Amino acid sequence: SGLPVGVFLKIKDNTANRLLEEQMQRNECLSAVGQMAAGIAHEIRNPLQSIKSFVQLLQEKSQDMAIPMVAHSDIVIGEIERVNRIVKEFLHFSRPSQPCLAKHDLNCLVREAVILISSDAAYKKIKIEEEYGLKVPLLMLDDAQLKQVLINLLSNALAAMPQGGTVTLRTWYDYYLNEAWIEVSDTGVGMDEATMKQLGKPFFTTKDEGTGLGFAVSRRIIQNHGGEIKVTSTVGKGSTFSIVLPGIGLEVENEEQEF
């Protein structure tokens, strides 16, 4: 007659699988927290050891006026400030504040960042070239956070050129994609593929005294602005970091010559 003669019902209990997945997620979180804690401990251990050593020296030689107490005290204070900086950067990474957006002239913000870094660049015999785009509209930005990102990228560029070189900053606005671009290029040592893959991971750094949090914080700030940071690099030739920000064309303030 073609009518069904029975019904087959299959019931599978996925509770165990779901509990296993939840446990794996918890383990991954614990592992990440453990790695962060280990990284913090590693970064803080060195300055704390320096502080301990110099305090012990001050205690032992407190009666010897030949010992330069002021110099040793300055070292202790400097190491304490380094610990404070590490903790502060970690807190910025773990709980980044939301940007306070307002209308800002992008080119002016870049110029201000260049001024702040220019003396260090001159001391290291590094030339800074600036190329500002024509008719870049005002953008909704957190000016303090953006300058923080720019100073971090510029500082990294200077560190990549121990023998001197050139940093080139370019800005432009893509009206077709409605995006603002800031490009920071250096003629430094560059990065290989392995380093590029590690870039942005907390506590990974190629600097002797770096924490590896600067770029991670910078990327988070730009992401909170709805943008991204793109990186290209060639070993021995240099690196380029490009900040891409979503644009809202308000009104044009800049009259620089277009490159």
N, C-alpha and C positions, 0 to 999 in steps of 0.2 A: 504493500500500500504506500510505501515511501515515507511513512511517518516514523519519527524517531522512536527507538525502542528503549532509550535510557539516557541518562545524563552523567557526564564525567566531570567531577569537580576536583580540582587540584588546589590545595592550600599549602602555602609555604611560609614558614615563620622567618621573617627577616630581622627579628629583634637582635639576634646575635651579631649579624652583619652591621646593623646600624650602631650598636654599642661599640663594635670594633672600630668603625669609622670615627666615632666620636672620641674614642680613646686615642686613636692615631692623631687626630687633630690636636688634642690636648698635649700629646707627647711632642708634636712639632712646635707648639707654642712654648712648652717648657724648654725644649732644646734651643729655641731662638733666644729666650730669656737667659738661659745659661751661657750662651755664646756672648750675649751683650754684657752680662755680668763679668765674664772672664776677660773681655776686652777692656772694660772699665778698670778692673783690678790691675791688668797689665799696664795700662796707661798711667795710672795713678801711683803705682809702686815706685817707679824711678824718682819722681820728684819727692815723694815722701822719704825715700832713703837718703836723698841729698839733704833734706831738711834735718833728718835725724843726725846725720854725720856732722853737719855744721853746728848744730846745737850742742852736740857732745864736745866738739872742739872748743866752742865758746865757753862751756863749763870748765873744761880742763885748763884753758889758757886765760881765764878771766883776769888773772893777776899779772899777766905778761903784757905790758903795754906795747911791746914790739909787734904783737899780732894785730893786723889791720881789722879791728872789730867791725868798723863801719862797712867794709867791703863784704865781710862774711854775713853781716846782717842783711845787706842788700841781696845776697844770693838766696838767703832763707826766704825773704819776702817775695823774690822773683819766683821761687819754686812754689810757694803758696798760691801766688797768682796763677801759675800754670795749672795747678790742681783745680782752682776755681774755674778756669777757662774750660777745662775738660768736662767738668760737671755741668757747666752752663751750656756747652754745645750739646751734650747728651740730652739735657732737658729740652732744648730747642728741637732736637730730633724726635724725641719720644712724644712731646706735646707741643707741636708747632702752633703758634697763635694764628688765628684766621686773619687774612689781610684786611686792613682798613682802607677801603678803596675810595679814591677821589680822582678828579681830573688832573693829569700831570703831563708835562711836556717831556717826552721820552728823551730827546736829545739833550735837554738840560740836565736830566738825571745822570746820563752817561758822562757828560762833561764834569759834573760834580764828583763822580767816582774817580775820574781820571786825575782831577786835582788832588784828591786825597792820596793817591798812589804815586804821584809824579816824582816826589822827592826820593822815594825808595828806588824808583826806576832810574833816576839820574845817578844815584849813588852806585848802582849796579851796572852803569853804562848801557842801559837799555833805552832804546828810542821808542816813543809811543806815537803812532800815526793814527789820526782820527778822520773818518770819512762819514759825514752825516747826510742822511737822505733828505731829499726835498719834499716838502709838504707831508711830513709825518703828522697825523692828527693827534689831538690830545687823547690820552688813554686812561681808562679806569685802573689805577695802580695803587699799591701801597709803596710810597716813595722810599721809606726807610728800609723795607724788606728788599726792594729791588736793588738799592745801593749796597745792601749787605751781600747780595748774590754777585753783583758786579765786582765788588772789592775782593770777594773770595776767588772769582775766576781770574781776575787780574793778578792777585797774589800768587796763584798757582802758575800763571804764565811766567811771572818773574822768576819763580823758583825753578822753572824748567829751562832757564837760560843762565846757568852759572858763569858762562864766559861772555855774557852780553848778547844782544840781539835786538829784535824789533817785535813790538806788539802792535797789531793793527785792529782798531775798533771800527766797525761799520754798522750803520743803522739804515733801515729802509722799511717801507710799508708796501705790502702787497695788497692792492685794492681789489684784485680779482678774488683772492682767498680771504680777504679781510683779516690779515695777520701782520703784526709788527715783528721785525727781526732785529736782534742785536747779535753781532758776530765778534767774538774775541779770538784772534789768531796769534800764535807765537811762532818763532823760528827756533824753538828749543829742541830738546832731546827726543820728543815724541814718545809714543807708547806702542808696545807690541800688542798682539791680539790677546794674549793672556792677561795683560794689565787692563786692557779695555773691558774684558769680561768682569773683572773684579771692581771696576770703577763704580763708585757710589755705594759699595757695601760698607756698613759701619765698621770703623777701625782698620780698614784697609787703606794704607797710605804708602807712598814712595818717599815721603819726607822723613828726615831724621827725627824731627820733633813734631810731626803731624799726628793728628788723632784719626784722620779718615772720616770725620764727621762733617767737615766743611761742605764738601760737594753733596753729601747726602741731605744735609739741611737745605742747601741751595735748590736742589731738585724738588724737594718737598714744597718749598716756597713757591716755585714756579708752577708746580702742579696745582697748588691752592689758588693760583691765579687763572687756572684753566689752560695753562700752557705746557710747554715741555722744553727740555734741554737736549739738543742733538750734539753728538761728538764724532769728529773724524780725526785721525792721527796717523802719521807715518814716522817710523823710527828714524831718527837723525835729521828729520826735516821740520817737525813741529806738529802742533795740534790746533784744532779749531773747535771752539765751543759756541754753539748757536742757541740763543734763547728765542723761542717762538711764543708770542703772546697773542691771544685773541684780541682783535681790534674792534673798537666802536668809533666810527668816524664822527667826531663831534665838530671840531672846527680846526682849521689849519693855523698853526702859530709860527711854524718855522719857515725861513726863507733861504736856507742854505742851498748851495749849488748841488745839483744831483750828480752823483758819480756814475 
